[in-house]
Amino acid sequence: MNTTDQPGRDTREYRYIDSDKLFSSYREDLARRSVETVAIDLEAEFNLHVYGEHFCLLQIFDGHQEALVDPRAVSMDLLRAFLEDRNLLKITYDSASDRALLFRTQNIRMRGILDLRPAVELLKFGKQGLSAVLEETLGIVPAGGKKKYQQYNWMRRPLDPGAIVYALEDVRHLFALQQHLFALLQEKGLLERYILENLKVQDQDPQTGRRPGFLRTRRFQNLSARDQAFLEAIYEVREGYARQENLPPDRMLPNRTLLDILEGRVSLDSLRPGRGVSAGAFASMIGEMARLRK
């Protein structure tokens, strides 16, 4: 067992699972204790520190014990069996992005979901982020430094102690929140409506294949067909080199600079590689873009 130990926060034990043997043992323990419901969340990398999307951490709370699972060290087949198990109810909060990430990166379709976000929507909370809802309903104030860990590199090992506290707090209170929200739904005669909305969450296919947000903006839509084609082309060149160098695309060349190139505010010759970008790879990328210009 490990313990969280941060000034001013709860100190409690959690399991850190970083092997197939430990994960199988954990599942056996859940079965032995007849656990049928868990709260789960995950942390991921979204083009902030390296290229692409990566499933980095799975947090689980069974109402008594917390666990952190390292998906980079545990077989994805074992994790798939757990996440797709319809006989294990999984309390989540706003699971759409997690479901999409799991499907896009691992072809996992998470099943048995009890997503609390539709309850918050039906109850018309003013602020619907998890931290705001926990504070309003249960009086739980977010841990200090929470914003810092929203930009944390979850691929890093070992995990920072503060990051562990942050990750576990995303599941620690979901059982209590579910009970509180269900009482409000019952009181307002909305429980059956919620059940339907939660079923809709599971019926929806995870969002995949969407064009990048940069290419869905009003600014992009207002471009001529020729300019759209050129911008898409240099965007794909940038993506290819970012993937090759394993760098966030925006570090390779920011989106705003792609627009500046299109609109003539900067010349390709004037561009220089940023921090951590290979001069050779950058020069090759600019050369490809220049050929597309002609």
C-alpha positions in Angstrom: 0.0 0.0 0.0 1.0 3.6 -0.6 -0.3 6.7 1.1 -1.1 10.2 0.0 0.6 12.7 2.2 0.0 16.4 1.4 -0.2 19.2 3.9 -3.9 20.1 4.6 -5.3 17.1 2.7 -6.5 13.6 3.7 -3.8 11.0 4.3 -5.0 7.6 3.2 -3.8 4.4 1.6 -4.1 3.6 -2.0 -3.0 0.8 -4.3 -0.5 1.5 -7.1 -0.9 -1.1 -9.8 1.8 -1.4 -12.4 1.8 -5.0 -13.5 -0.6 -7.6 -14.8 -0.1 -9.6 -11.7 -1.1 -6.7 -9.4 -4.1 -5.8 -11.6 -5.4 -9.4 -11.7 -5.0 -9.6 -7.9 -6.9 -6.3 -7.6 -9.8 -7.7 -9.6 -9.8 -10.8 -7.6 -10.0 -8.7 -4.4 -13.0 -6.7 -5.8 -14.8 -10.0 -6.6 -13.9 -11.4 -3.1 -15.5 -8.3 -1.5 -18.5 -8.5 -3.9 -17.8 -5.0 -5.2 -20.4 -4.3 -7.9 -19.8 -0.5 -8.2 -16.7 1.6 -8.6 -16.0 5.3 -9.3 -13.5 5.8 -12.1 -11.7 8.6 -14.0 -8.6 8.7 -16.2 -5.8 11.1 -17.0 -4.4 11.4 -20.5 -1.9 13.3 -22.6 -3.4 15.5 -25.3 -0.6 16.9 -27.4 0.8 19.0 -24.5 4.1 17.3 -23.9 4.5 14.8 -26.7 2.7 14.1 -30.0 -0.8 12.6 -29.9 -3.2 11.3 -27.4 -2.2 8.8 -24.7 -4.1 6.9 -22.0 -1.8 7.6 -19.0 -3.6 6.7 -15.7 -6.7 5.0 -14.5 -8.1 6.0 -11.0 -10.6 3.7 -9.3 -12.4 4.0 -5.9 -14.7 1.2 -4.7 -16.2 3.1 -1.8 -13.5 2.0 0.6 -10.2 1.7 -1.2 -8.5 3.8 -3.9 -6.3 2.5 -6.7 -4.1 4.0 -9.4 -3.5 1.8 -12.4 -0.6 2.5 -14.8 -2.0 1.6 -18.3 1.5 1.7 -19.7 2.5 -1.2 -17.5 -0.7 -3.2 -17.4 -1.9 -5.3 -20.3 -4.5 -3.4 -22.4 -6.5 -6.7 -22.7 -6.9 -6.8 -18.9 -7.9 -3.1 -18.8 -10.4 -3.7 -21.7 -12.0 -6.6 -19.9 -12.4 -4.3 -16.8 -13.7 -1.2 -18.6 -16.1 -3.2 -20.9 -17.5 -5.3 -18.1 -21.3 -4.7 -18.1 -21.6 -6.3 -14.6 -19.5 -3.7 -13.0 -21.2 -0.3 -12.6 -18.8 2.6 -13.2 -19.7 6.0 -11.7 -18.1 8.7 -13.8 -18.4 12.5 -14.3 -18.7 13.8 -17.9 -17.3 10.6 -19.5 -17.6 11.7 -23.1 -13.9 12.7 -23.6 -12.6 9.7 -21.7 -14.8 7.3 -23.7 -13.6 8.9 -27.0 -10.0 8.7 -26.0 -10.3 5.0 -25.0 -12.0 4.2 -28.3 -9.6 6.2 -30.5 -6.4 5.0 -28.8 -7.2 1.5 -27.6 -10.5 0.5 -29.3 -12.1 0.1 -25.9 -15.9 0.8 -25.5 -16.5 1.5 -21.8 -19.7 -0.1 -20.6 -21.8 -0.1 -17.4 -21.5 3.7 -17.1 -23.4 5.9 -14.5 -22.4 9.3 -15.7 -23.4 12.0 -13.2 -23.1 15.0 -15.6 -26.6 14.5 -17.1 -27.9 14.7 -13.5 -26.2 18.1 -13.0 -27.6 19.3 -16.3 -31.2 18.2 -15.4 -30.9 20.0 -12.1 -29.7 23.1 -13.9 -26.6 23.8 -11.8 -25.0 27.2 -12.7 -21.5 25.8 -12.8 -21.2 22.2 -14.0 -17.5 21.4 -13.8 -16.8 18.7 -11.2 -14.9 20.9 -8.8 -17.7 23.5 -8.8 -20.4 20.9 -8.3 -18.6 19.2 -5.4 -18.2 22.5 -3.7 -21.8 23.5 -4.2 -23.3 20.1 -3.1 -20.9 18.6 -0.6 -18.9 21.7 0.5 -15.6 20.2 -0.8 -13.1 22.8 -1.8 -10.7 21.8 -4.6 -7.1 20.9 -3.5 -4.7 23.8 -3.7 -2.6 23.8 -6.9 -5.4 22.0 -8.9 -4.8 24.2 -11.9 -1.2 23.2 -12.0 -2.0 19.6 -12.5 -4.5 20.3 -15.3 -1.3 20.8 -17.4 0.7 18.0 -15.8 2.7 15.5 -17.8 0.8 12.3 -16.9 3.3 10.2 -18.9 6.0 11.1 -16.3 7.1 8.4 -13.8 7.3 8.4 -10.9 4.2 10.6 -10.4 4.5 13.7 -8.3 2.8 13.3 -4.9 0.6 16.3 -5.6 -0.5 14.8 -8.9 -1.5 11.6 -7.1 -3.7 13.6 -4.7 -5.2 15.5 -7.6 -5.9 12.3 -9.6 -7.5 10.5 -6.6 -9.7 13.4 -5.6 -11.4 13.1 -9.0 -12.9 9.7 -7.9 -12.9 10.0 -4.1 -16.2 11.9 -3.8 -18.2 10.4 -6.7 -20.1 7.9 -4.5 -21.2 10.7 -2.1 -22.0 13.0 -5.1 -24.1 10.3 -6.7 -26.2 9.9 -3.5 -26.7 13.7 -3.1 -27.7 14.2 -6.8 -30.0 11.2 -6.8 -31.8 12.6 -3.7 -32.3 15.9 -5.5 -33.5 14.1 -8.7 -36.0 12.1 -6.6 -37.2 15.2 -4.8 -37.8 17.0 -8.2 -39.3 14.0 -9.9 -36.4 13.8 -12.4 -34.9 10.4 -11.5 -36.6 8.5 -14.4 -35.6 11.3 -16.8 -32.0 11.0 -15.6 -32.0 7.2 -16.1 -33.0 7.8 -19.7 -30.3 10.5 -20.2 -27.7 8.2 -18.8 -28.7 5.4 -21.1 -28.3 7.8 -24.0 -24.7 8.4 -22.9 -24.0 4.7 -23.4 -25.9 4.4 -26.6 -23.8 7.1 -28.2 -20.8 6.0 -30.2 -17.6 7.7 -28.9 -16.8 10.7 -31.1 -14.1 9.7 -33.6 -12.9 11.0 -36.9 -13.8 14.6 -36.2 -11.7 17.2 -38.0 -9.3 19.1 -35.7 -10.9 22.1 -34.0 -8.5 24.4 -35.8 -10.1 23.3 -39.1 -13.7 23.7 -37.8 -13.5 27.4 -36.7 -15.6 30.1 -38.3 -12.4 31.7 -39.5 -11.5 28.6 -41.4 -15.0 28.3 -42.8 -14.8 31.9 -44.1 -11.7 31.2 -46.2 -11.9 30.5 -49.9 -11.8 26.9 -51.1 -8.2 27.5 -52.4 -7.0 28.9 -49.1 -8.8 26.2 -47.1 -7.0 23.5 -49.2 -3.6 25.2 -48.7 -4.1 25.6 -45.0 -5.1 22.0 -44.6 -2.1 20.9 -46.6 0.4 22.8 -44.5 -1.4 21.6 -41.4 -0.9 18.0 -42.5 2.8 18.7 -43.2 3.2 20.1 -39.7 1.3 17.1 -38.2 3.6 14.7 -40.0 6.8 16.3 -38.6 5.4 16.7 -35.1 4.6 12.9 -35.2 8.1 12.1 -36.5 9.7 14.2 -33.8 7.3 13.2 -31.1 6.5 16.8 -30.2 3.2 18.7 -29.6 2.2 20.1 -33.0 1.9 23.6 -31.6 5.6 23.4 -30.5 6.6 22.4 -34.0 4.7 25.3 -35.4 1.8 27.1 -33.7 -1.6 27.1 -35.4 -1.6 30.9 -35.4 1.6 30.8 -37.4 0.0 28.6 -40.0 -2.7 31.3 -40.4 0.0 34.0 -40.6 1.7 32.0 -43.4 -1.6 31.7 -45.3 -2.4 35.4 -44.9 1.1 36.6 -45.7 1.9 38.1 -42.4 5.0 36.1 -42.1 7.3 34.6 -44.7 8.4 31.0 -44.5 12.1 32.1 -44.8 11.7 34.1 -41.6 10.6 31.2 -39.4 13.0 29.6 -36.9 12.7 26.4 -34.8 11.4 26.8 -31.3 12.7 25.2 -28.1 13.4 21.5 -28.5 12.7 21.4 -32.2 15.4 19.9 -34.4 16.8 22.4 -36.9 17.0 19.8 -39.6 13.5 18.6 -39.2 12.2 22.2 -39.0 14.1 23.1 -42.3 12.6 20.1 -44.0 9.1 21.0 -42.9 9.5 24.6 -44.1 10.8 23.3 -47.4 7.7 21.1 -47.9 5.5 24.0 -47.1 7.3 26.2 -49.6 6.8 23.7 -52.3 3.1 23.7 -51.6 3.1 27.5 -51.9 4.2 27.3 -55.5 
